[in-house]
């Protein structure tokens, strides 16, 4: 029998790159699900995070930062945003307290028919009064259910944000078991961890030309480590040379950092091996994008 007092719903987290969407979701869930770097376009997929409390369950949809598409990959990322907002019972429209002007491009992607909270992140970097003129400009453009200043880094007012979300959830079932925090398989998070290290360690265009795929994944046993072989896909031979580095030093550094985080995530020892492959134009080739898990 379904508990008629239980509430559940889908909440899309939307905004431009680098406003702190992924940091906020990780803070809410209490676990790192979305990779976080200082570079824009870190998030490529819609990442699902599940928060279950005694009286409600929230399925958060962390989305890629909204941009003008230049490649097929970008178009796929923006389709993920559109799908999330279409599915959502509530939208968290995320802006940074340090922004200088309203993000009209992102705002266009949020229908006025969907209830939305204006979430002001990075509130630890400024004062509430300094962000007030920016908030007032947003409120003149479209209605929001509430305005909540938060910090995903410090946890400031995240409890208040959850209260505002809970109040707006419809009656519904538990979509996921109580102990489940995401629907993505472990191999998804493993590839994202490697991509995060590449974003951290390489500059300019290199990280954006990279895709990480599972070539082999064998779960460990009492006598064997989990064996993970991953392909790092780039578009040009010159990019491959940069990823590998002189004598393989750069790739080795990626592997060391990634293995440490993967072992922490899985809670077990891992044998990790990385290979670099060239697939010319993969970011703009539909069949490759589909093979790599993107919706074209």
KAVENVEN-V239876 format. One record per backbone hydrogen bond with DSSP energy under -0.5 kcal/mol. CO is the residue of the C=O (numbers start at 1). NH is the residue of the N-H. If there is no record, write none. Layout:
co:nh
CO:NH
CO:NH
This chain:
co:nh
2:4
3:6
6:172
7:57
9:59
10:12
10:89
10:90
11:61
12:14
12:92
13:63
14:94
15:66
16:19
20:24
21:25
22:26
23:27
24:28
25:29
26:30
26:31
31:33
39:42
45:47
46:48
47:62
49:51
49:60
50:52
51:53
51:58
55:7
56:53
57:9
58:51
58:60
59:11
60:49
60:62
61:13
62:47
67:69
71:75
72:76
73:77
74:78
75:79
76:80
77:81
78:82
79:83
80:84
81:85
82:86
83:87
84:88
90:12
91:93
91:117
92:14
92:94
93:119
95:121
96:99
102:104
103:107
104:108
106:109
107:110
109:111
111:114
113:115
115:91
116:145
116:146
117:93
117:119
118:120
118:148
119:95
119:121
120:150
121:97
122:125
123:126
127:130
127:131
128:131
128:132
129:132
129:133
131:135
132:136
133:137
134:138
135:139
136:140
137:141
138:141
138:142
146:118
148:120
150:123
151:155
155:158
156:151
157:161
158:162
159:163
160:164
161:165
162:166
163:167
164:168
165:168
166:169
170:8
173:175
177:180
181:50
185:188
185:189
186:190
187:191
188:192
189:193
190:194
191:195
192:196
193:197
194:198
195:199
196:200
197:201
198:202
203:206
205:208
205:209
206:209
207:210
211:213
211:233
213:215
213:231
216:229
217:219
218:227
224:221
226:228
226:271
227:218
228:273
229:215
229:216
230:232
230:275
231:213
231:233
232:277
233:211
234:279
236:240
237:241
238:242
239:243
240:244
241:245
244:250
244:251
245:248
246:249
248:252
249:253
250:254
251:255
252:256
253:257
254:258
255:259
256:260
257:261
258:262
259:263
260:264
261:265
262:266
263:267
263:268
269:226
270:272
271:228
273:230
275:232
275:277
277:234
277:279
279:282
281:284
282:285
283:73
284:286
285:289
286:290
287:291
288:292
289:294
290:293
294:296
